[in-house]
């Protein structure tokens, strides 16, 4: 391994560690849902915020990829995105502390703005990040990188989970408890960016002549028509988003149906992170012996199983229900380790940015599904909604077989 590749590995792992610590402070499956539930019991508000959080980066991906496709260097755009995200954390923390007790509606409205900025910058940074991984880390070492990054990030998340558990166990009053977590997240993102300053970035294989945005968009159907493997990848990723849709509602289910108190927020978060850490060993073995696609296959199977477990274990109380969060940790890490390398494996080098943009923009299910999940739960209840997720995930499992294990040739304009 060359010196430059070692520096890149260090930068990605450093970033992964502190990003994970940051995201534990606003964990989307425990902390964030309970914060919104404290401000409002309306599930559609949370569903809308969750849709913005997950979907906004994808909506703008085709525009971002068109812009970045002609840029030989992407690191500065990654750093810009990270700094905007950190300021979003700080903004949410300040509004929560200053206004939540008397003007909770204003805080909720501000969250739509801050979450939007957080998500837009994530899309900009994410494309740059993927390009940096592809051109600084060899194909054979990418799964290892994602496994190592996920493992170090899981340790950071565990540390963050203990911080969250401690904040709530100490009985720190609202809104100071959530403000502390958000400010820690702000600091963590600033530190996370430091590793990239030591990375040497080679120029990308940028398009010699960037087509107009209209021509760029018109070429999407051509690529999807000719590249069936990529087409099925898009379908599978959309269907697998159903398992992501349901994740934040497990903690709401626990609070409303099992009637757990706030002390379990930290407990479930630690259990979830423990599952993430343990799963890295399993995913690492699978990735070394097989490939990233195999990780995705097992991850989807867990997406079939977990909603059924939630329905079953919910009948036995708060502690058995922790198993749901343990498996959730497996699913979260499996998605992070498996999906991105699988996409990079089937993406032509010269059209990488275009493929990444198409994948992001067409991953539309994750945009609307949180709202769909809220609607399903409000109208037909948790059991039917959870069962529906299991059925859809099973369909995704069978369609994954149509995704190739190797890179295809480029499909030009």
Secondary structure, DSSP 8 states (H G I E B T S, - for coil): --HHHHHHHHHHHHHHHHHHHHHHTT-TTTHHHHHHHHH---HHHHHHHHHHHHHHHHHTHHHHHHHHTT-S--HHHHHHHHHHHHHHHHHHHHHHHHHTTT-HHHHHHHHHHHHHHHHHHHHHHHHHHHHHHHHHS-HHHHHHHHHHHHHHHHHHHHHHHHHHHHHHHTT--TTHHHHHHHHHHHHHHHHHGGGGGG---------SS---HHHHHHHHHHHHHH-HHHHHHHHHHHHHHHHHHHHHHHHHHHHHTS---THHHHHHHHHHHHHHHHHHHHHHHHHHHS-HHHHHHHHHHHHHHHHHHHHHHGGG-TTTTHHHHHHHHHHHHHHHHHHHHHHHHHS-GGGHHHHHHHHHHH-THHHHHHHHHHHHHHHH-HHHHHHHHHHHHHHHHHHGGGS-SS-------
